[in-house]
Amino acid sequence: MNPLVSIITPCYNAADFIEETIRSVQNQSFENWEWFIIDDFSDDSSVSIIAEYALKDARIKLLPRKNNAGAAIARNMGIALAKGKYMTFIDADDVWSHLFLAENIARIAQSEGFLCASYEMYDVSLKLKLGELIVPQHATYAAILKTNTISCLTAFIDISRLGKEFMPEIKYRQDMGLWLKYLKKIDRVEGIQQSLAIYRIRKQSLSSNKVNLLKHQWTFYREVENLSVLKSSYYFTLWMYYGSKKYWMIKRLKAKG
């Protein structure tokens, strides 16, 4: 019998993109999945679009919130409800290759239970390819503290082996916080060099205020990971170095798009 995969998506005002995301999940070659889409009190037509698909596909579970609480709380709602052997995430404006689930399932038995994959980057219309991010072959807890190479778009976790963990309910770096919880249990996450998803480069982003982001990163090291001042300073310096490289790459891609 095929294992069940639990998919989790937070959605907020994604009416312009959510249909492409839904179709990419429905087009998976592996079909035994459940999908929790948690709408975080959108004020556009996101809910009605998702509801229409959910009426026709019982695997899609729409969970509308009555107030806006942020992506971490929305994703944690999905984690709590997940019944699958495997758990994975996709945001409401991203797209998977039709082989995303199948490739992860085929490879995960040879790993410690945690995978991530490479992905392509496109403009908002998904017509212009802007670049490709190839993940490392593997990454440890310390490596992710330096630079987070695991995307919510491609993380794939065997929760039957590793159990359920929840994201810290913070505005920034909640996904990184979850990956680090798992990397405290195992030696490393395995990276799939094949691109299995598409990340949409949008002009606006949550991390546009760089000074604010620096403060949150420091707070993450000190208060979420409980690192000493010395260790926090070490990882923060490396994070700024790798982050600046990533920032200028994304900035160039946005200009190109």
N, C-alpha and C positions, 0 to 999 in steps of 0.2 A: 504494500500500500504506500502511495506517495505521502511523504510527511506534509504537515500543514505549515504554511508560512504566514506569520502575522505581519502585516504592513501597517505603518503608522504615519499619518500625515496631519500636521497642523495647518489650518487654512485661515487666512485673514485677507479679505478683499482680493481674491485671486480669480475673479470672474473672467478676466482676459486670458487666463492661462490654464485653468483647472481642467478644461475638457481635453487638452492635449496630454496632460498628466494622466487623466483617467484612461484615455485610449491606450497610452503606452503600457499601463498596468494590465488592462484587459487583453492586450495583444501578446502577453507573455506566452512563451511556448510551454512553460510549466503553469498549470492552471489551478492547483490546489492551494488557494490562498484565501485569507480573510483580510479585509482592509478597513481599518478604523480611520475615518476622516473626521477630525475634530475641528469644527468651525468655531473660531475664537471671536464670535459676535461680529461677524462681517456686516457692513452696511451697504454692500453692493448685492449683486444677484448670485453670489457664490452658493448660498444654501439651496436655492431653487434649482440651479444647474446640477449640483451633486445629488439632490433628492430625485431628480428625474432619472439619473443613471442608477441610483440605488433601488428604485422601483423595479427596474428591469434586470438587475443583477444582485442577487441576495448575498453575494460575497462582500458587497460594499455596505458598510455600516456608517451612516451619518450621525454624528453626535454634536448637535448645536449647543454651544454654551450660552448662558444668559448674561454674561459679562465678559469683557476682554481681560484675559489674565496673562497672556504671553505664551510663547512657543513651548517653554519648558513644562508648564502646567498642562498644556494641551497634549504634548507628547506623553507625559506621565499618565494621563488618563488612558491613552491607548496602550501603554505598557501594562497597566493594571489589568486591562481586559484581554490581553493577548493570550490565546490558547495554543498557539503553534509550537512546534519543535524549534523553529527558527523565527527570529525577529529582525525586521529591517525597516528602514525609513525612506521616505521620499517627500520632498517639500512640494507645495501646491503649484509651483511654476517650473518644476524640473521634469525630465523625461528619461525613461529607461530604454535601453536596447531590448528587443524582444527576447534576448537570451539571458538577460540579467539574472533572473531567478535560477534558471537551469544551470548556468555556469557556476554560480555560488554553491548550489546544492552538490554539484559534481565534485567540487574541490574541498568542501569544508571538512570532510572526514579526515583529510590528510593534514589538517591544521589543528591548532589547539582550541578551535571553536569560534574564532573571530577573524573575519575577512574584510577587506575593503578593496575597491577596484579603481582603476583609472577612469577618467571621463573627459569628454570633449566640451569645449566652451563655445557657445553660439551667441549671436545677437538676440535681441528680444523677439524678433520675428521667427527665429530658428532657421533663417535662410542663409546666413553668413557664418561660416565657421571661423572663430577667432583664435583658437588655439587648442591645446590638449595638455592635461595635467596627468603625468605618469607617476603613480605612487611608488614608493620604495618597495623592494621585494618583501621586506618585513620592517617592523618598527616596534621598539620597546617603550616601556613607561617613560624612561628618561628621554627618548627621542621625541615623543609626543609633547613632553613638557617644553622642549626647545622650539618645535614648530608642529602644529597639528596638521598632519597629512591625511587624516581620516575625515571624509565628508559624510554628512548625514545622507547625502545622495546615494552612497554606495556601501555604507556599513552593513554587515550581515553577521548575525550573532546566533550561535547555537545555545538557546536558553535552556534546553533540556540538559545540557552539560554544565553550563556556567551560571544558570539561575537568572532570575530577573533582578536587574538593578535599575534605579531611577535617576533621572537627571536632577542635578541641583537646581532648585527653583530660583535661578538668577537670570538677569536679562541677557548677559553676554556669556559665551563659553560654556553654556549648559551641555552642549554635545560633547565637548572636550572633557568635561567633568565625568560624563558617562563612560567614555572610552577609557579614561584613567582608572575608573573603578574596576573595569574588566582586566586591565593590564596590571593591576595589583594581584590578580588571581592567576594569571598566566604569564609566560615569558614574552610573548610577542603577538602582534597582529600580522597576518600574512597579506601581502599586497598582490593583486592581480594586475599585471601590466597591460592587459587588454582593456581598451575603453569600452565600458558597458553602460554608459549613461551620458546625458547631455545636461550641462549646467548652463542656465540662461544668465547672461551678463546684463544686468539692468543698471540704468544710470544712477538710481538712488539705492542706497543700502543702509542697513542699521548701523554699520560701522563707519559712517561718514565723518563723525566727530572723532578725529584721531586722538586728541588730548584726552577726551573722555574714555576712549578705548584703552589707552595706556593705564589710566587709573583702575579700570576694571580688571585688566590683566594682572596688575600688581596685587590687587585685592584677591583675585582668584588664587594666586600662589600662596598668599599668606593665610586666607580665611577658609578657602575651600580645600586646598591640598595641605594646609597647615605646615608649610615649609618654613624653615628658619629664614632670618633676614639674609644670611650669607647665601643659602641655596636659592632663595627667591631672586636675589640680585644676579646670581649666575645665570639662571634660566631666563630671567627678564631681559638681560643683555642679549642673549642668543635669540630670544623671541623677537626683539626689536630688529636685530640684524636680518633674520629670515623674513620677518614680517615686512620690512621695508622693500625687500626684493619682490615679495608677492604683491605688495601695494602698487609698485611701479609697473609690474607686469599687468595687473588688472586695469590700471589707469590707461596704459597703452592700448589694451584690448577694448576698453570702453570708447576711447577716441577713434579706434579703427571701426567700431560698430556704428 
